[in-house]
Amino acid sequence: MQGFIFVDKDTKAENLEAWWKPALEIFTEVSTWIVVPIVFALGVGKVLDRYFGTKPWIFIILAILGFVFSSMKIVSIVKKYVENLKNKEIEKNNIKQDVGK
């Protein structure tokens, strides 16, 4: 499968990378941005609602803001990884063209 980042037929030792490493990096970064802001916003919202007696309004507002913030960050992470994949593919094609000359 040419062009797929996890399938690399290159046999040079310095170019060998664990096939699962990029997937694990993406998974950990995205899952962190899913969990941390939302859980933080919900915890702070619950405490602030209890303190100000506004149950459940601050909780709901911060939950929405946490979701929006998480979504925006996840989109930027995915864009970064897509750009990296494109650059790796371009470099790989340039190396193949240089070797073919």
C-alpha positions in Angstrom: 0.0 0.0 0.0 2.0 2.9 -1.2 1.4 6.3 0.4 0.1 4.8 3.7 2.4 6.0 6.5 2.3 2.8 8.6 3.4 0.6 5.7 7.0 1.4 4.9 9.1 -0.9 2.7 12.3 1.0 3.4 14.9 -1.3 4.9 17.5 1.2 6.1 18.0 0.9 9.8 17.8 4.7 10.4 14.4 4.9 8.6 12.8 2.1 10.4 10.2 3.3 12.9 7.7 1.3 14.9 4.6 1.2 12.8 2.4 1.9 15.8 4.3 5.0 17.0 2.5 7.7 14.9 -0.9 6.2 15.8 0.0 6.1 19.5 1.1 9.7 19.4 -2.1 10.9 17.7 -4.2 8.8 20.1 -2.6 10.1 23.3 -2.6 13.7 22.2 -6.2 13.7 21.0 -7.6 11.7 24.0 -5.8 14.1 26.4 -7.5 17.1 24.7 -10.8 15.3 24.9 -10.7 14.4 28.6 -8.7 17.1 30.4 -10.5 20.4 29.4 -14.0 18.9 29.8 -13.3 17.2 33.1 -11.7 20.4 34.4 -14.6 22.6 33.2 -17.1 20.3 34.8 -15.3 20.2 38.1 -14.8 24.0 38.2 -18.4 24.5 37.1 -19.8 22.3 39.8 -17.7 24.1 42.5 -18.7 27.5 41.2 -22.4 26.6 41.0 -22.3 25.4 44.6 -20.4 28.6 45.8 -22.7 31.1 43.9 -25.9 29.1 44.2 -26.5 29.2 40.4 -27.0 25.4 40.0 -26.7 24.3 37.1 -25.9 27.3 34.9 -22.2 27.8 35.4 -21.7 24.0 35.1 -23.6 24.0 31.7 -21.8 27.0 30.4 -18.3 25.7 31.3 -19.2 22.3 29.9 -20.1 23.9 26.6 -16.9 26.0 26.6 -14.8 22.9 27.5 -16.4 21.0 24.6 -15.8 23.9 22.1 -12.2 24.4 23.3 -11.5 20.6 23.1 -13.0 20.5 19.6 -11.0 23.4 18.3 -7.7 21.9 19.7 -8.5 18.5 18.2 -9.1 20.0 14.8 -5.7 21.9 15.0 -3.9 18.6 16.1 -5.4 16.7 13.2 -4.5 19.4 10.7 -0.9 19.3 12.0 -0.6 15.5 11.6 -2.1 15.6 8.1 0.4 18.3 7.1 3.2 16.2 8.6 2.0 13.1 6.6 1.9 15.1 3.4 5.4 16.4 4.0 6.7 12.9 4.7 5.1 11.7 1.5 6.6 14.5 -0.5 10.1 13.9 1.0 9.7 10.2 0.2 8.8 10.9 -3.4 11.7 13.3 -3.8 14.1 10.8 -2.5 12.8 8.1 -4.9 13.1 10.6 -7.8 16.7 11.5 -6.8 17.7 7.8 -6.6 16.1 7.1 -10.0 18.3 9.8 -11.7 
